[in-house]
Amino acid sequence: MTLAIFCIFIAAIMPIVCAGLAKRGRFGVPRKEGGFDNLDPRGWLERQEGWRKWANNAQANCWEALPFFGLAVLSTHVLAGASAWVNGLAVLFIVLRCVFVYLYVTGRQLARSGVWTLAFFVNIAIFFYPVLRG
């Protein structure tokens, strides 16, 4: 297993971590007092505000980013084989996505959008690595 493929696993765990952030501190609190509602978890998350809502939004964005990242890494491995360059780009993608989540949860939308864009271009670079490698 290459580092880049292991990064797919990390990217797959990120949405779960974001969901945990959104629900943090609300387990064990009665529903009537605003505690997490496991009978209607999506409805409960939709009613949240501030950082909890942003953590849930980050979760959705992480799920959205996962297919393209996984496809980019796997297709590059199939077409060009394992590469230290792709491993480095995959790690950079994960680091940028972690920063993205942090900026999302802390309400820094302008910086968040910039980091999202950087991560997107890193993903494009991974995808086109076999072509760029020549």
N, CA, C and O atoms as a GROMACS GRO file, in nm:
protein
  536
    1MET      N    1   0.085  -0.118   0.000
    1MET     CA    2   0.000   0.000   0.000
    1MET      C    3   0.090   0.124   0.000
    1MET      O    4   0.183   0.135   0.080
    2THR      N    5   0.060   0.215  -0.089
    2THR     CA    6   0.138   0.338  -0.094
    2THR      C    7   0.080   0.441   0.003
    2THR      O    8  -0.033   0.428   0.051
    3LEU      N    9   0.159   0.542   0.030
    3LEU     CA   10   0.114   0.651   0.116
    3LEU      C   11  -0.009   0.720   0.056
    3LEU      O   12  -0.102   0.755   0.128
    4ALA      N   13  -0.010   0.738  -0.076
    4ALA     CA   14  -0.124   0.803  -0.142
    4ALA      C   15  -0.252   0.723  -0.124
    4ALA      O   16  -0.358   0.780  -0.101
    5ILE      N   17  -0.243   0.591  -0.134
    5ILE     CA   18  -0.362   0.508  -0.114
    5ILE      C   19  -0.406   0.513   0.032
    5ILE      O   20  -0.526   0.514   0.060
    6PHE      N   21  -0.311   0.516   0.125
    6PHE     CA   22  -0.348   0.531   0.266
    6PHE      C   23  -0.418   0.666   0.288
    6PHE      O   24  -0.505   0.676   0.374
    7CYS      N   25  -0.381   0.767   0.212
    7CYS     CA   26  -0.446   0.899   0.223
    7CYS      C   27  -0.593   0.891   0.183
    7CYS      O   28  -0.675   0.969   0.233
    8ILE      N   29  -0.628   0.797   0.094
    8ILE     CA   30  -0.770   0.778   0.062
    8ILE      C   31  -0.845   0.735   0.188
    8ILE      O   32  -0.956   0.781   0.213
    9PHE      N   33  -0.784   0.647   0.266
    9PHE     CA   34  -0.846   0.604   0.392
    9PHE      C   35  -0.865   0.724   0.485
    9PHE      O   36  -0.971   0.739   0.545
   10ILE      N   37  -0.764   0.807   0.497
   10ILE     CA   38  -0.774   0.926   0.583
   10ILE      C   39  -0.886   1.017   0.534
   10ILE      O   40  -0.965   1.068   0.613
   11ALA      N   41  -0.893   1.037   0.401
   11ALA     CA   42  -0.999   1.121   0.345
   11ALA      C   43  -1.137   1.062   0.373
   11ALA      O   44  -1.234   1.135   0.390
   12ALA      N   45  -1.146   0.929   0.377
   12ALA     CA   46  -1.274   0.864   0.406
   12ALA      C   47  -1.314   0.877   0.552
   12ALA      O   48  -1.433   0.871   0.584
   13ILE      N   49  -1.218   0.895   0.641
   13ILE     CA   50  -1.245   0.911   0.783
   13ILE      C   51  -1.281   1.057   0.818
   13ILE      O   52  -1.351   1.082   0.916
   14MET      N   53  -1.233   1.151   0.738
   14MET     CA   54  -1.255   1.293   0.768
   14MET      C   55  -1.402   1.331   0.786
   14MET      O   56  -1.432   1.405   0.880
   15PRO      N   57  -1.495   1.283   0.702
   15PRO     CA   58  -1.635   1.322   0.725
   15PRO      C   59  -1.688   1.270   0.858
   15PRO      O   60  -1.770   1.335   0.922
   16ILE      N   61  -1.642   1.153   0.899
   16ILE     CA   62  -1.687   1.096   1.026
   16ILE      C   63  -1.636   1.180   1.142
   16ILE      O   64  -1.707   1.200   1.241
   17VAL      N   65  -1.513   1.229   1.130
   17VAL     CA   66  -1.457   1.316   1.232
   17VAL      C   67  -1.538   1.447   1.239
   17VAL      O   68  -1.568   1.496   1.348
   18CYS      N   69  -1.573   1.501   1.123
   18CYS     CA   70  -1.654   1.624   1.121
   18CYS      C   71  -1.790   1.602   1.184
   18CYS      O   72  -1.839   1.689   1.257
   19ALA      N   73  -1.852   1.488   1.158
   19ALA     CA   74  -1.982   1.457   1.220
   19ALA      C   75  -1.966   1.448   1.372
   19ALA      O   76  -2.051   1.496   1.446
   20GLY      N   77  -1.858   1.387   1.416
   20GLY     CA   78  -1.831   1.380   1.559
   20GLY      C   79  -1.814   1.517   1.621
   20GLY      O   80  -1.859   1.542   1.733
   21LEU      N   81  -1.747   1.607   1.549
   21LEU     CA   82  -1.732   1.744   1.598
   21LEU      C   83  -1.867   1.812   1.613
   21LEU      O   84  -1.894   1.878   1.714
   22ALA      N   85  -1.954   1.794   1.513
   22ALA     CA   86  -2.086   1.858   1.516
   22ALA      C   87  -2.169   1.810   1.634
   22ALA      O   88  -2.248   1.885   1.690
   23LYS      N   89  -2.150   1.684   1.671
   23LYS     CA   90  -2.231   1.624   1.778
   23LYS      C   91  -2.163   1.633   1.915
   23LYS      O   92  -2.223   1.600   2.017
   24ARG      N   93  -2.039   1.677   1.917
   24ARG     CA   94  -1.958   1.677   2.039
   24ARG      C   95  -2.027   1.751   2.155
   24ARG      O   96  -2.079   1.861   2.139
   25GLY      N   97  -2.026   1.685   2.269
   25GLY     CA   98  -2.082   1.746   2.389
   25GLY      C   99  -2.233   1.739   2.399
   25GLY      O  100  -2.290   1.787   2.498
   26ARG      N  101  -2.299   1.680   2.301
   26ARG     CA  102  -2.446   1.675   2.303
   26ARG      C  103  -2.498   1.534   2.328
   26ARG      O  104  -2.619   1.515   2.344
   27PHE      N  105  -2.408   1.434   2.331
   27PHE     CA  106  -2.450   1.298   2.366
   27PHE      C  107  -2.480   1.296   2.516
   27PHE      O  108  -2.410   1.359   2.594
   28GLY      N  109  -2.582   1.224   2.554
   28GLY     CA  110  -2.618   1.214   2.695
   28GLY      C  111  -2.701   1.330   2.746
   28GLY      O  112  -2.753   1.325   2.858
   29VAL      N  113  -2.714   1.436   2.667
   29VAL     CA  114  -2.799   1.549   2.704
   29VAL      C  115  -2.939   1.516   2.652
   29VAL      O  116  -2.954   1.477   2.536
   30PRO      N  117  -3.042   1.530   2.735
   30PRO     CA  118  -3.178   1.498   2.690
   30PRO      C  119  -3.217   1.579   2.565
   30PRO      O  120  -3.180   1.695   2.549
   31ARG      N  121  -3.293   1.514   2.478
   31ARG     CA  122  -3.339   1.581   2.355
   31ARG      C  123  -3.412   1.710   2.385
   31ARG      O  124  -3.397   1.808   2.312
   32LYS      N  125  -3.492   1.711   2.490
   32LYS     CA  126  -3.570   1.830   2.526
   32LYS      C  127  -3.480   1.947   2.562
   32LYS      O  128  -3.522   2.062   2.557
   33GLU      N  129  -3.356   1.917   2.599
   33GLU     CA  130  -3.260   2.021   2.636
   33GLU      C  131  -3.159   2.048   2.524
   33GLU      O  132  -3.054   2.107   2.548
   34GLY      N  133  -3.191   2.003   2.403
   34GLY     CA  134  -3.104   2.028   2.288
   34GLY      C  135  -3.000   1.922   2.263
   34GLY      O  136  -2.912   1.941   2.179
   35GLY      N  137  -3.008   1.811   2.335
   35GLY     CA  138  -2.912   1.703   2.316
   35GLY      C  139  -2.927   1.636   2.182
   35GLY      O  140  -3.029   1.651   2.113
   36PHE      N  141  -2.826   1.561   2.145
   36PHE     CA  142  -2.827   1.490   2.017
   36PHE      C  143  -2.946   1.395   2.010
   36PHE      O  144  -2.973   1.321   2.104
   37ASP      N  145  -3.015   1.398   1.898
   37ASP     CA  146  -3.134   1.317   1.877
   37ASP      C  147  -3.101   1.205   1.780
   37ASP      O  148  -3.099   1.226   1.658
   38ASN      N  149  -3.075   1.086   1.832
   38ASN     CA  150  -3.039   0.974   1.746
   38ASN      C  151  -3.160   0.916   1.674
   38ASN      O  152  -3.143   0.833   1.583
   39LEU      N  153  -3.281   0.957   1.711
   39LEU     CA  154  -3.400   0.917   1.636
   39LEU      C  155  -3.412   0.995   1.506
   39LEU      O  156  -3.469   0.947   1.408
   40ASP      N  157  -3.356   1.117   1.505
   40ASP     CA  158  -3.361   1.204   1.388
   40ASP      C  159  -3.228   1.279   1.376
   40ASP      O  160  -3.225   1.402   1.388
   41PRO      N  161  -3.118   1.207   1.352
   41PRO     CA  162  -2.987   1.272   1.354
   41PRO      C  163  -2.971   1.380   1.247
   41PRO      O  164  -2.911   1.485   1.274
   42ARG      N  165  -3.023   1.357   1.129
   42ARG     CA  166  -3.008   1.458   1.022
   42ARG      C  167  -3.091   1.582   1.052
   42ARG      O  168  -3.046   1.694   1.030
   43GLY      N  169  -3.212   1.561   1.101
   43GLY     CA  170  -3.295   1.675   1.139
   43GLY      C  171  -3.231   1.756   1.251
   43GLY      O  172  -3.232   1.879   1.248
   44TRP      N  173  -3.174   1.685   1.349
   44TRP     CA  174  -3.106   1.753   1.461
   44TRP      C  175  -2.990   1.835   1.407
   44TRP      O  176  -2.972   1.951   1.446
   45LEU      N  177  -2.910   1.776   1.319
   45LEU     CA  178  -2.795   1.849   1.263
   45LEU      C  179  -2.840   1.970   1.182
   45LEU      O  180  -2.776   2.075   1.186
   46GLU      N  181  -2.951   1.957   1.109
   46GLU     CA  182  -3.001   2.069   1.029
   46GLU      C  183  -3.047   2.186   1.116
   46GLU      O  184  -3.046   2.300   1.071
   47ARG      N  185  -3.086   2.158   1.238
   47ARG     CA  186  -3.132   2.264   1.328
   47ARG      C  187  -3.019   2.333   1.404
   47ARG      O  188  -3.043   2.429   1.477
   48GLN      N  189  -2.898   2.284   1.390
   48GLN     CA  190  -2.786   2.342   1.464
   48GLN      C  191  -2.743   2.475   1.402
   48GLN      O  192  -2.772   2.504   1.286
   49GLU      N  193  -2.675   2.554   1.481
   49GLU     CA  194  -2.625   2.684   1.434
   49GLU      C  195  -2.478   2.696   1.469
   49GLU      O  196  -2.424   2.618   1.547
   50GLY      N  197  -2.413   2.795   1.410
   50GLY     CA  198  -2.274   2.824   1.443
   50GLY      C  199  -2.180   2.710   1.407
   50GLY      O  200  -2.196   2.645   1.303
   51TRP      N  201  -2.082   2.686   1.494
   51TRP     CA  202  -1.977   2.589   1.462
   51TRP      C  203  -2.030   2.447   1.444
   51TRP      O  204  -1.971   2.370   1.368
   52ARG      N  205  -2.138   2.411   1.511
   52ARG     CA  206  -2.194   2.277   1.491
   52ARG      C  207  -2.248   2.263   1.348
   52ARG      O  208  -2.226   2.161   1.282
   53LYS      N  209  -2.318   2.364   1.302
   53LYS     CA  210  -2.369   2.363   1.166
   53LYS      C  211  -2.254   2.360   1.066
   53LYS      O  212  -2.259   2.288   0.966
   54TRP      N  213  -2.151   2.440   1.093
   54TRP     CA  214  -2.035   2.445   1.003
   54TRP      C  215  -1.961   2.312   1.000
   54TRP      O  216  -1.911   2.270   0.896
   55ALA      N  217  -1.952   2.244   1.115
   55ALA     CA  218  -1.887   2.113   1.119
   55ALA      C  219  -1.967   2.013   1.036
   55ALA      O  220  -1.909   1.929   0.967
   56ASN      N  221  -2.099   2.022   1.044
   56ASN     CA  222  -2.182   1.934   0.962
   56ASN      C  223  -2.168   1.968   0.814
   56ASN      O  224  -2.165   1.877   0.730
   57ASN      N  225  -2.158   2.095   0.781
   57ASN     CA  226  -2.136   2.135   0.642
   57ASN      C  227  -2.000   2.086   0.593
   57ASN      O  228  -1.987   2.042   0.479
   58ALA      N  229  -1.899   2.092   0.680
   58ALA     CA  230  -1.766   2.041   0.645
   58ALA      C  231  -1.775   1.891   0.618
   58ALA      O  232  -1.708   1.839   0.529
   59GLN      N  233  -1.857   1.820   0.698
   59GLN     CA  234  -1.876   1.677   0.675
   59GLN      C  235  -1.927   1.652   0.533
   59GLN      O  236  -1.874   1.568   0.461
   60ALA      N  237  -2.029   1.727   0.493
   60ALA     CA  238  -2.086   1.710   0.359
   60ALA      C  239  -1.981   1.739   0.252
   60ALA      O  240  -1.972   1.668   0.152
   61ASN      N  241  -1.901   1.843   0.273
   61ASN     CA  242  -1.800   1.877   0.175
   61ASN      C  243  -1.692   1.770   0.168
   61ASN      O  244  -1.640   1.741   0.060
   62CYS      N  245  -1.658   1.710   0.281
   62CYS     CA  246  -1.560   1.601   0.279
   62CYS      C  247  -1.611   1.481   0.200
   62CYS      O  248  -1.536   1.418   0.126
   63TRP      N  249  -1.740   1.450   0.217
   63TRP     CA  250  -1.797   1.341   0.137
   63TRP      C  251  -1.792   1.376  -0.012
   63TRP      O  252  -1.766   1.289  -0.095
   64GLU      N  253  -1.817   1.502  -0.044
   64GLU     CA  254  -1.816   1.545  -0.184
   64GLU      C  255  -1.677   1.537  -0.246
   64GLU      O  256  -1.664   1.506  -0.364
   65ALA      N  257  -1.574   1.564  -0.168
   65ALA     CA  258  -1.437   1.563  -0.219
   65ALA      C  259  -1.380   1.422  -0.232
   65ALA      O  260  -1.289   1.399  -0.312
   66LEU      N  261  -1.432   1.329  -0.156
   66LEU     CA  262  -1.376   1.194  -0.151
   66LEU      C  263  -1.373   1.120  -0.285
   66LEU      O  264  -1.268   1.065  -0.318
   67PRO      N  265  -1.481   1.116  -0.363
   67PRO     CA  266  -1.475   1.038  -0.488
   67PRO      C  267  -1.369   1.087  -0.586
   67PRO      O  268  -1.297   1.006  -0.644
   68PHE      N  269  -1.358   1.217  -0.604
   68PHE     CA  270  -1.260   1.270  -0.698
   68PHE      C  271  -1.118   1.239  -0.651
   68PHE      O  272  -1.033   1.201  -0.731
   69PHE      N  273  -1.093   1.256  -0.522
   69PHE     CA  274  -0.960   1.228  -0.469
   69PHE      C  275  -0.926   1.079  -0.484
   69PHE      O  276  -0.818   1.044  -0.531
   70GLY      N  277  -1.019   0.993  -0.445
   70GLY     CA  278  -0.994   0.849  -0.458
   70GLY      C  279  -0.971   0.808  -0.602
   70GLY      O  280  -0.880   0.731  -0.632
   71LEU      N  281  -1.053   0.860  -0.692
   71LEU     CA  282  -1.037   0.831  -0.834
   71LEU      C  283  -0.904   0.882  -0.887
   71LEU      O  284  -0.836   0.812  -0.963
   72ALA      N  285  -0.865   1.001  -0.847
   72ALA     CA  286  -0.738   1.058  -0.894
   72ALA      C  287  -0.621   0.972  -0.849
   72ALA      O  288  -0.534   0.939  -0.930
   73VAL      N  289  -0.617   0.934  -0.723
   73VAL     CA  290  -0.506   0.853  -0.672
   73VAL      C  291  -0.505   0.715  -0.739
   73VAL      O  292  -0.400   0.671  -0.786
   74LEU      N  293  -0.619   0.650  -0.743
   74LEU     CA  294  -0.621   0.514  -0.799
   74LEU      C  295  -0.592   0.512  -0.948
   74LEU      O  296  -0.518   0.426  -0.995
   75SER      N  297  -0.648   0.606  -1.023
   75SER     CA  298  -0.622   0.607  -1.167
   75SER      C  299  -0.476   0.640  -1.196
   75SER      O  300  -0.417   0.585  -1.289
   76THR      N  301  -0.417   0.727  -1.117
   76THR     CA  302  -0.275   0.758  -1.135
   76THR      C  303  -0.190   0.636  -1.105
   76THR      O  304  -0.092   0.610  -1.176
   77HIS      N  305  -0.225   0.560  -1.001
   77HIS     CA  306  -0.150   0.438  -0.970
   77HIS      C  307  -0.162   0.336  -1.083
   77HIS      O  308  -0.064   0.269  -1.116
   78VAL      N  309  -0.280   0.324  -1.142
   78VAL     CA  310  -0.300   0.229  -1.251
   78VAL      C  311  -0.222   0.272  -1.375
   78VAL      O  312  -0.158   0.189  -1.440
   79LEU      N  313  -0.228   0.400  -1.407
   79LEU     CA  314  -0.167   0.448  -1.531
   79LEU      C  315  -0.018   0.476  -1.522
   79LEU      O  316   0.054   0.463  -1.621
   80ALA      N  317   0.029   0.515  -1.404
   80ALA     CA  318   0.170   0.556  -1.393
   80ALA      C  319   0.246   0.483  -1.283
   80ALA      O  320   0.367   0.499  -1.270
   81GLY      N  321   0.176   0.402  -1.204
   81GLY     CA  322   0.243   0.333  -1.094
   81GLY      C  323   0.262   0.424  -0.975
   81GLY      O  324   0.226   0.542  -0.978
   82ALA      N  325   0.318   0.368  -0.871
   82ALA     CA  326   0.343   0.444  -0.748
   82ALA      C  327   0.450   0.548  -0.774
   82ALA      O  328   0.541   0.528  -0.855
   83SER      N  329   0.438   0.661  -0.705
   83SER     CA  330   0.531   0.772  -0.725
   83SER      C  331   0.546   0.851  -0.596
   83SER      O  332   0.448   0.877  -0.526
   84ALA      N  333   0.668   0.888  -0.566
   84ALA     CA  334   0.693   0.973  -0.449
   84ALA      C  335   0.623   1.107  -0.468
   84ALA      O  336   0.574   1.166  -0.371
   85TRP      N  337   0.618   1.155  -0.590
   85TRP     CA  338   0.553   1.283  -0.620
   85TRP      C  339   0.404   1.276  -0.587
   85TRP      O  340   0.350   1.367  -0.524
   86VAL      N  341   0.338   1.170  -0.631
   86VAL     CA  342   0.194   1.154  -0.604
   86VAL      C  343   0.172   1.133  -0.454
   86VAL      O  344   0.075   1.186  -0.399
   87ASN      N  345   0.258   1.058  -0.388
   87ASN     CA  346   0.247   1.043  -0.242
   87ASN      C  347   0.252   1.179  -0.175
   87ASN      O  348   0.171   1.208  -0.086
   88GLY      N  349   0.346   1.263  -0.216
   88GLY     CA  350   0.358   1.397  -0.158
   88GLY      C  351   0.236   1.483  -0.184
   88GLY      O  352   0.189   1.554  -0.096
   89LEU      N  353   0.184   1.476  -0.306
   89LEU     CA  354   0.064   1.552  -0.339
   89LEU      C  355  -0.056   1.504  -0.259
   89LEU      O  356  -0.138   1.584  -0.214
   90ALA      N  357  -0.067   1.373  -0.240
   90ALA     CA  358  -0.179   1.318  -0.163
   90ALA      C  359  -0.171   1.365  -0.017
   90ALA      O  360  -0.273   1.399   0.042
   91VAL      N  361  -0.052   1.365   0.039
   91VAL     CA  362  -0.035   1.414   0.176
   91VAL      C  363  -0.070   1.562   0.183
   91VAL      O  364  -0.137   1.607   0.276
   92LEU      N  365  -0.025   1.639   0.083
   92LEU     CA  366  -0.058   1.782   0.078
   92LEU      C  367  -0.209   1.801   0.070
   92LEU      O  368  -0.263   1.890   0.136
   93PHE      N  369  -0.277   1.720  -0.009
   93PHE     CA  370  -0.423   1.728  -0.019
   93PHE      C  371  -0.487   1.707   0.119
   93PHE      O  372  -0.575   1.783   0.158
   94ILE      N  373  -0.442   1.605   0.190
   94ILE     CA  374  -0.498   1.576   0.323
   94ILE      C  375  -0.471   1.691   0.419
   94ILE      O  376  -0.559   1.730   0.495
   95VAL      N  377  -0.350   1.744   0.417
   95VAL     CA  378  -0.317   1.857   0.505
   95VAL      C  379  -0.406   1.977   0.473
   95VAL      O  380  -0.461   2.041   0.563
   96LEU      N  381  -0.421   2.007   0.344
   96LEU     CA  382  -0.507   2.119   0.305
   96LEU      C  383  -0.652   2.095   0.345
   96LEU      O  384  -0.720   2.188   0.388
   97ARG      N  385  -0.700   1.973   0.332
   97ARG     CA  386  -0.838   1.942   0.372
   97ARG      C  387  -0.855   1.955   0.523
   97ARG      O  388  -0.961   1.998   0.569
   98CYS      N  389  -0.753   1.919   0.601
   98CYS     CA  390  -0.762   1.937   0.747
   98CYS      C  391  -0.768   2.085   0.782
   98CYS      O  392  -0.845   2.126   0.869
   99VAL      N  393  -0.687   2.165   0.714
   99VAL     CA  394  -0.691   2.310   0.734
   99VAL      C  395  -0.828   2.363   0.692
   99VAL      O  396  -0.885   2.448   0.759
  100PHE      N  397  -0.879   2.314   0.581
  100PHE     CA  398  -1.012   2.352   0.532
  100PHE      C  399  -1.118   2.328   0.639
  100PHE      O  400  -1.200   2.415   0.667
  101VAL      N  401  -1.117   2.208   0.699
  101VAL     CA  402  -1.216   2.175   0.802
  101VAL      C  403  -1.201   2.271   0.920
  101VAL      O  404  -1.300   2.322   0.971
  102TYR      N  405  -1.079   2.295   0.963
  102TYR     CA  406  -1.055   2.387   1.075
  102TYR      C  407  -1.111   2.525   1.043
  102TYR      O  408  -1.180   2.585   1.125
  103LEU      N  409  -1.082   2.575   0.923
  103LEU     CA  410  -1.131   2.708   0.884
  103LEU      C  411  -1.282   2.710   0.872
  103LEU      O  412  -1.346   2.811   0.904
  104TYR      N  413  -1.340   2.601   0.826
  104TYR     CA  414  -1.486   2.591   0.814
  104TYR      C  415  -1.552   2.598   0.951
  104TYR      O  416  -1.644   2.676   0.973
  105VAL      N  417  -1.502   2.516   1.044
  105VAL     CA  418  -1.562   2.507   1.177
  105VAL      C  419  -1.544   2.637   1.255
  105VAL      O  420  -1.626   2.670   1.341
  106THR      N  421  -1.438   2.710   1.227
  106THR     CA  422  -1.413   2.836   1.299
  106THR      C  423  -1.469   2.958   1.226
  106THR      O  424  -1.446   3.071   1.269
  107GLY      N  425  -1.541   2.937   1.116
  107GLY     CA  426  -1.613   3.045   1.050
  107GLY      C  427  -1.526   3.141   0.970
  107GLY      O  428  -1.559   3.259   0.957
  108ARG      N  429  -1.417   3.093   0.916
  108ARG     CA  430  -1.327   3.179   0.835
  108ARG      C  431  -1.346   3.146   0.687
  108ARG      O  432  -1.264   3.079   0.624
  109GLN      N  433  -1.457   3.196   0.633
  109GLN     CA  434  -1.500   3.155   0.499
  109GLN      C  435  -1.407   3.197   0.386
  109GLN      O  436  -1.390   3.120   0.292
  110LEU      N  437  -1.348   3.313   0.391
  110LEU     CA  438  -1.262   3.356   0.281
  110LEU      C  439  -1.137   3.268   0.273
  110LEU      O  440  -1.101   3.220   0.166
  111ALA      N  441  -1.071   3.248   0.386
  111ALA     CA  442  -0.952   3.161   0.389
  111ALA      C  443  -0.991   3.018   0.353
  111ALA      O  444  -0.918   2.949   0.281
  112ARG      N  445  -1.106   2.974   0.402
  112ARG     CA  446  -1.153   2.839   0.372
  112ARG      C  447  -1.168   2.818   0.222
  112ARG      O  448  -1.128   2.714   0.170
  113SER      N  449  -1.225   2.915   0.154
  113SER     CA  450  -1.243   2.903   0.010
  113SER      C  451  -1.109   2.897  -0.063
  113SER      O  452  -1.094   2.823  -0.161
  114GLY      N  453  -1.013   2.974  -0.016
  114GLY     CA  454  -0.879   2.970  -0.076
  114GLY      C  455  -0.813   2.835  -0.057
  114GLY      O  456  -0.752   2.782  -0.150
  115VAL      N  457  -0.825   2.778   0.061
  115VAL     CA  458  -0.766   2.647   0.087
  115VAL      C  459  -0.839   2.539   0.007
  115VAL      O  460  -0.776   2.447  -0.044
  116TRP      N  461  -0.970   2.551  -0.004
  116TRP     CA  462  -1.046   2.456  -0.086
  116TRP      C  463  -0.994   2.458  -0.229
  116TRP      O  464  -0.975   2.352  -0.291
  117THR      N  465  -0.971   2.577  -0.282
  117THR     CA  466  -0.922   2.591  -0.420
  117THR      C  467  -0.784   2.528  -0.435
  117THR      O  468  -0.759   2.457  -0.533
  118LEU      N  469  -0.695   2.551  -0.341
  118LEU     CA  470  -0.562   2.489  -0.346
  118LEU      C  471  -0.573   2.337  -0.346
  118LEU      O  472  -0.507   2.269  -0.425
  119ALA      N  473  -0.655   2.283  -0.256
  119ALA     CA  474  -0.672   2.138  -0.249
  119ALA      C  475  -0.730   2.083  -0.379
  119ALA      O  476  -0.692   1.975  -0.424
  120PHE      N  477  -0.822   2.155  -0.439
  120PHE     CA  478  -0.881   2.113  -0.566
  120PHE      C  479  -0.774   2.106  -0.675
  120PHE      O  480  -0.772   2.010  -0.753
  121PHE      N  481  -0.686   2.206  -0.682
  121PHE     CA  482  -0.580   2.204  -0.782
  121PHE      C  483  -0.477   2.095  -0.754
  121PHE      O  484  -0.422   2.037  -0.848
  122VAL      N  485  -0.452   2.065  -0.628
  122VAL     CA  486  -0.363   1.952  -0.594
  122VAL      C  487  -0.427   1.823  -0.645
  122VAL      O  488  -0.358   1.737  -0.701
  123ASN      N  489  -0.556   1.808  -0.627
  123ASN     CA  490  -0.626   1.690  -0.675
  123ASN      C  491  -0.618   1.679  -0.827
  123ASN      O  492  -0.599   1.570  -0.880
  124ILE      N  493  -0.633   1.790  -0.895
  124ILE     CA  494  -0.619   1.791  -1.041
  124ILE      C  495  -0.478   1.748  -1.081
  124ILE      O  496  -0.461   1.673  -1.176
  125ALA      N  497  -0.377   1.796  -1.008
  125ALA     CA  498  -0.239   1.759  -1.037
  125ALA      C  499  -0.218   1.609  -1.019
  125ALA      O  500  -0.148   1.546  -1.098
  126ILE      N  501  -0.279   1.552  -0.915
  126ILE     CA  502  -0.269   1.406  -0.895
  126ILE      C  503  -0.333   1.334  -1.014
  126ILE      O  504  -0.276   1.240  -1.068
  127PHE      N  505  -0.451   1.379  -1.052
  127PHE     CA  506  -0.524   1.314  -1.161
  127PHE      C  507  -0.446   1.318  -1.292
  127PHE      O  508  -0.442   1.219  -1.365
  128PHE      N  509  -0.385   1.432  -1.322
  128PHE     CA  510  -0.314   1.447  -1.449
  128PHE      C  511  -0.166   1.411  -1.441
  128PHE      O  512  -0.093   1.431  -1.538
  129TYR      N  513  -0.121   1.359  -1.330
  129TYR     CA  514   0.020   1.322  -1.317
  129TYR      C  515   0.067   1.230  -1.429
  129TYR      O  516   0.176   1.254  -1.482
  130PRO      N  517  -0.008   1.127  -1.469
  130PRO     CA  518   0.041   1.042  -1.577
  130PRO      C  519   0.063   1.118  -1.708
  130PRO      O  520   0.155   1.086  -1.783
  131VAL      N  521  -0.019   1.217  -1.735
  131VAL     CA  522  -0.004   1.297  -1.857
  131VAL      C  523   0.115   1.391  -1.843
  131VAL      O  524   0.196   1.404  -1.935
  132LEU      N  525   0.126   1.457  -1.729
  132LEU     CA  526   0.233   1.554  -1.706
  132LEU      C  527   0.370   1.487  -1.697
  132LEU      O  528   0.472   1.547  -1.731
  133ARG      N  529   0.370   1.363  -1.651
  133ARG     CA  530   0.495   1.288  -1.638
  133ARG      C  531   0.556   1.260  -1.775
  133ARG      O  532   0.677   1.247  -1.788
  134GLY      N  533   0.470   1.251  -1.874
  134GLY     CA  534   0.516   1.235  -2.010
  134GLY      C  535   0.548   1.097  -2.041
  134GLY      O  536   0.588   1.067  -2.153
   0.00000   0.00000   0.00000
